[in-house]
Amino acid sequence: MKNILILGAGLSASTMIKYLLDHSTEYNWKITVGDVSAETAQKKVAGHPNGTAIKFDIKDESLKTEQIKKADVVISFLPAFMHPIVAKTCVELGKHMVTASYVSKEMKALDAEAKQKGVALLNELGVDPGIDHMSAMQVIHKIKAMGGKMIGFMSNTGGLVAPEYDNNPWNYKFTWNPRNVVLAGQSVAQYKEQGQYKFIPYHKLFTRATKFSVLHLGEFEMYPNRDSLSYREIYGLEDIPSILRGTFRRPGYCNAWNVFVQLGATDDSYVMEGSENMTYRDYINSFLAFDQKLSVEEKLCKYTGITPDSDVFKRIKWLGVFENTKVGMKDATPAQILQKILEAKLSLCSEDKDLIVMQHVFDFELNGKKKRIKSSLICTGIDTVHTAMSITVGTPVAIATKMLLTGQINLTGVHVPVIPELYNPILKELEEHGIKFIEEEEEL
């Protein structure tokens, strides 16, 4: 019998937990699900005979050690900053660990000791990072194996609402942590285009969106992610002239979001005095110049250069930011208040389904010709528990865990899925779950 310890039972863990429980009898697994809320863990276990739910607190050292000691593999779906804490104990006790999160400096520092102990620390096995790595590297390695030379790489991903449930003027609903959406892009976007380095500061980021079409879904717009340059080393593309990673939204989103950026409403670095007594209207007005002759709406339009009849203004107004609704949050930052306003309007309804859209664009030279491969993925959620986000984040983590427990993976140390022994079997099984890329090839 093998024991799997899952730490964190939030929304993104739902499909992963179900996959492992569904396979537990076949492989003789016992699965313990720990969460700060025992009730949440119990809901995810759903009375399965091979599952146990426990209340788990990362600060409880004895509980952490006790649970990890009993496990063969630990899956951490805790907040990302907690992964190294779990990993350190896993290495000390000789236990494998799997996460969907980016490799941190603290995680990297455990590589040598993990190798010495024969422990695998597998990271970046979600959707982005995760499926993006796997699908990109499979095509890049294929191009190189044919004798092709990569000259351009672009990868864009979006977590959106499925078209049939897209019923608001933003054409967007939260499918992931709303806080991360509010704080998105708050750094300089860095990438490379035609051999030139490009840098876009945050206050200009959402004015530089570009249009894309993806299969039958029509148009999207993309804004660049913070750091595309580091992927040159990860993907073995050190000399590539063009490389860019970005985020997909539907057209019009970026212009409207830019209003909040220009106001300073996405700032999370200070608290607003008296925030609990503010109304939403006061909140917006607090960022605008004092002028008793103009309304808040007029001042906003004057400051941002939009007009009251524009689609941008209509999107902003639809959110309710000009209403006299009490904020009711003491010592809140601008970003926290904005998040509250957005969650009231942009959360998934009980019948909604979400959507993951990913597209890679590979430009390469082969036999004297320039070619392009577009590789696109569309995944629609089942419901508000098994969302597209939960499916695409959790399934590859579950598959990798199964591979560790069945001996298909014999790696040690810190790894991300950019090597064939990880990405080939995981992508193959993902296709069985309907997570499949569609390739289009053309000459340039």
N, C-alpha and C positions, 0 to 999 in steps of 0.2 A: 504494500500500500504506500502511496505517495501523498504527502501533505502539501497543499497549496495555501499560503496565507495571502489574502488580499486586504490591503490597507487603503481605505477610502471607498465609499459606496455611493458616490455622487452620480449625477445623471450620466456622465460619460462612461461610467463603469458598468452600466446596466447590461449591455449586450455581451461584454466580456464575461461577466459573472454567469449569465445564462448559458453561454457557450461552454464554459468549464463545467458547470453543473450538468448540462445535457450530456457531456462526454464522460462524466465521473464514474458511472457504473462500468462502462466499456473498459476504461483504463485503471479502475480501482483507485480513484482519487478521493481524498477527503479534503474539503474546502472550508476554510475558516474566513469569514468576512468580518473585518473590523472597521468600525466607523465611530466618530465622536458621538454619533446618535445611534444607539442600539436599535431603535425603532427603524431607522433607515436601513441598517444592515439586515434586519429581520425581513423587511419588505423585499429586499433583493434576493435573499435566500428562499423566500416564499415556501417555507416548510419542506424543502427538499431533504430527503433522508441522508444525503451525503454532504449537506451543508450545515455549518454552525455560524450563528451570528453572535458577535461580542461587541461590547463597548470598548473602543480603543482610543487611548490618549497618548500621543507621541512623547509627552513629557513624563509619562510614567515609565521610568527606566526598567524596573523589574518586570512589568507587564510586556514591554517591548522585547526584552531579552528572552523572556519565557516563551513568547509566541514565535519569535524568529527561530529559536533553538529547535522547536518542534517541526518546523517547515522544511521542505526540500527546495521549494522555490517561493520567493516573496515577490508579489506584484504590488508596486506602490502607485496608487492613484491619489495620493495626498498632494497638497500644494507643492509646487516644484522645489521650493527652498528646503523642504523637509526630506527630499530624496537622499541627499548625502548623509543625513543622520541615520536613515534606515540602512543605506548601503554600507556605512562604516561597521555597523553591527553585523550585517550579513557577511562581510569579509572576515571579521573576527571569528564568526561562528562557522565559516565555510559553507554559506548558503548562497545559491544563485538569486539574482534579482532582475526584474524586468520593469521598465517604465515606458511611458509614452512621451516623456518630456525631453527637452534639450539637455545635452551633456554640459554640466557646469564645470567650472574650474575645480571645485571641490570633488566632483565625481571623477574627473580626469586624474586627480592626484592619487586616487585609490587603485589605479591601473596595475602598477608593479606588484603591490601586495595581493591584489586579486589574482593575478597570474600565479604568484607564488603559492597561494592557497587553493588553486584550481577552481576558482570561482568566476562565473560569467556575470558581468553587469551589462545587460542589454538595454540600450536607451533609444529614444527617438523612434518608437515603434507604433506611433499613432497614425494620424492622417497627414498632418503638416506640423511637425516633422514626422515622417514615417513612410506612408504610402508614396509621398512625393519623392523621397530618396530612392525607394525601391524601383518605382516605375521609371524614373529618370535614368538611374544607373543601368538598368536592363537595356534601354535603348542606346545609351552612350557606349556601353561595352559592345553592343551589336554593330554600331557604326564603326567603331575602331577595329573590330574583328574583320570587317569587310575591306579595311584599308582606308576608310574615310577619315577626314580631318575636321574636327568640330570648329566652327567659326562663330557660332552664336547659340546661346541657350537662354530660354525664358521659361519661367514656371510661375503660374498664377493659380491661386486657390481662393474660393469663397464659400463661406457658410451662410446660406440664404434661406428664404422660404420657398417652398415648392410653388410653381406657377399657379396652380388651381387654388391656392390659399393666399395668394399675393393680392391683398385687398386694401392696402393703404398707400398713400401718396409717396412714401419713402421706398416702396417696393422692397421692404426689408423687415425682418423680425429677428429678435435675439435667438440664436441657436447655440450660443456659447456663453461664457462668462461676460455679462454686460459691462463689468468694470474694464475688462481688457479691450472692449470695443471703444469705450469712452477715451481710454488712454492710448489708443492705437496710433503709432507713427510718431510718438513724441521724442524724436531724435532725428538726426540727419539721415536721409535715405542715401545710400551709397551703391553705385553700380557702375558698369562699364558699357559703353556704346561705341562701336566702330573704333576701338582702340583708345577712346578718350574716357577718362574718369569723370563721372557725373555725381554731383552732390546737391540734394534738394533739402533746404532747411524746413523744419516742421511748419512754419507759418506760410510756406508756399506749396506744401506737399499736395493738398487737395485741389490746387489749381492746375495741376499737371497730369490729371487723369487722361488715359488714352483708351480708345474704343477697341473692343474685340468681339468676335462672334464665336459661339461654341455650339457646334452641331445644330440640333433643331431648336435650341433654346433662345436663339436670337442674340441681341446685343448685350454686352456688359461693358463696364468701364473698370480700369485697373489703376490703382495708385501703388507706387513702389514701396516695398518693405524696407526696413531700416538698413540691413546689411546684406547685400547680395554678394559682396566681394569675397567673404569668407568661404563661400561654396565652391570657389575655384579649387581650393585644396581638397575639400571633402569629395568632390566629384572628379578629381584628377584633370582639371581643366585650367591649369595654371597660366597657360599662354593664350587663352581664348580672348578674342577681341571684344565680344559682347556677352554680357551676362546680367540678367535681371530677374528678380523674384518679386511678385506683387500680390495684391489682394483684390479679388473681384467684388464689385457691387453692381447693381443695376444703374443704367444711365440716369443722371440727375442727383444721385446720392451725394457725390463728392462736392458739388457746388453748394448744396444745402448744408452739409456738414462743415464746410469751410466757414460758414457764418459763426458757428460756435467756436471754432479755432480762433477767428479774428477777434471775437469778443473776449476771449480768455476763459470761456466757460468750461474748458476741458482741463484747466489747471488743477493739479492735486497737491500743490506745494504749500498751501496756506489755508487756514480756516477763516470763514466769513463770520465776523462778529454779529451776533443777533440773528443768526441764520434761522433759528427756530421760530422767530416771529415774522420772518419774511413771507411774502407771497411769491408765487412764480413770477408775477409781473414785477415785483420789487427786485427779484433776483436778476432778471434781464436788465432792468433799468440801472442796476448798480454798476454795470459795465459801461454805461453810456454817459455822455456829457450832460451836465446840468442845464436844462433848458425848459422853463415852465411854459413856453409858447407851443412846444411840440409834444405830441403824444409819444409814448414809448415806441409804438409801431413806427411812427414817422422818424424818430431818432435812429431806430435800428436801420431803417432803409437808407437814411442819409449817411450813416457811419459805414455801412457795408456796400453801398452802391447798388442796392437792389430796388425794385419797384413793388408797390403793393399788389399789382396784378401779375407778378412773376410767379413761376412755378416754385422757385426757391422760397419766396415769402409764404406761399400757400402751404408748403411742407412745414415750415417753421411754426406757422400759426396753428396748423392741425395738431401739433404736439401739446397745445394748451399752455404755452409759455407766457401768454399775455393774460391769463386768467388769474383771479384773486384767490387761488388755492393756496392754503398754508403749506410751507415747506415742512415745518414740524421736525426739523433735525437740528439738534444743538451742536455747535462747533463743527459744522460740515464744511468740507472743501467745495469749491465750485464744481469739480468733477463729480463729487458724491451727489450734489443736488441735481445736476444734469442727469445722472444715472437714474435717480428716482423718477424724474419727469419722463424719461424715455421708457422705463420699465412699465409704466402705466399704459403706454400706448403701443409699444413694439414687442411685447412678450407674445410667445406662441399661445394661441387659444387651445382648448382641450381637444378640438378636432383637427388641428393643424398638422401638417407634415412639413419637415424641413428638407433642405437640399444641399448637397455638397457638389460643387463644380470645380474641377481641376483641369488645367490644360498646360502641357509642356510644348514648347516649340524648339525643335532642334534644327539648326542650320549647319550644313556640312558640305565639304568638297569631296567628290568621289569620281575618279577617272576623268578629271578635267571639267566636271560639271558641278554646279552648285545646286544643292537639293535641300528640301525642307520636309521634315516629318512633324505633323501635329498629332499629339497623343492626348485624348480627352476622356475624362471620367465624369459620369453623372450618377449620383447615388441619392435616392429619395428615401426618407424615413418611413418607418412602418406606422409609428404613432408618436406620442409625446414622451414615451419612455424609451422605446427603441428608435431613437432619432437617427437620421443619417450621420450626425456627428458621433453619436454613441456607437453606431455600427462600424464606422470607418476608423474611429479611435480604438475601440475595444477589440475588434476581431483580429487585427494583426498581432496585438499583444497576447491574446489568447492562443493563437496559432504558435507563436514563438515559445510560449510557456509549454505547450504540448510537445514541441520539438525538443526542448530541454529535457523534459521528463521522460521522453521515449528514446533519448540518445541520438536524435537526428542532428543535434548541435553539440559539438565538442570544443567549443571556443572557451577561452578564459580571458579575463581582463575586461576592459571597457570597450564596448563596440556599438556602432550604429549600423543599420542595415544597407550598407553600400557594397557588400560583397556577395557574390553569387550564391554561396552556401546559405545565406539568409534570405536574400530577396527572391530567388527562384521558387523555392517551395512555398513561401508565404504568398507570393503573387498567384501561384497556381491554385492554391486553396481559396484565395479571395475570389477568384473567378467563379468557383463553385457556389459562392454566396452572392453572386451577381455584381461583384465589385470588379468591373472589367474596363480596360482602356480600349478606345477605338482609335486606330491610327489612320491618318490621311497623309499621303506622300505626294509631293509635287516638285517640279524643277523650277529653279528661280531664274 
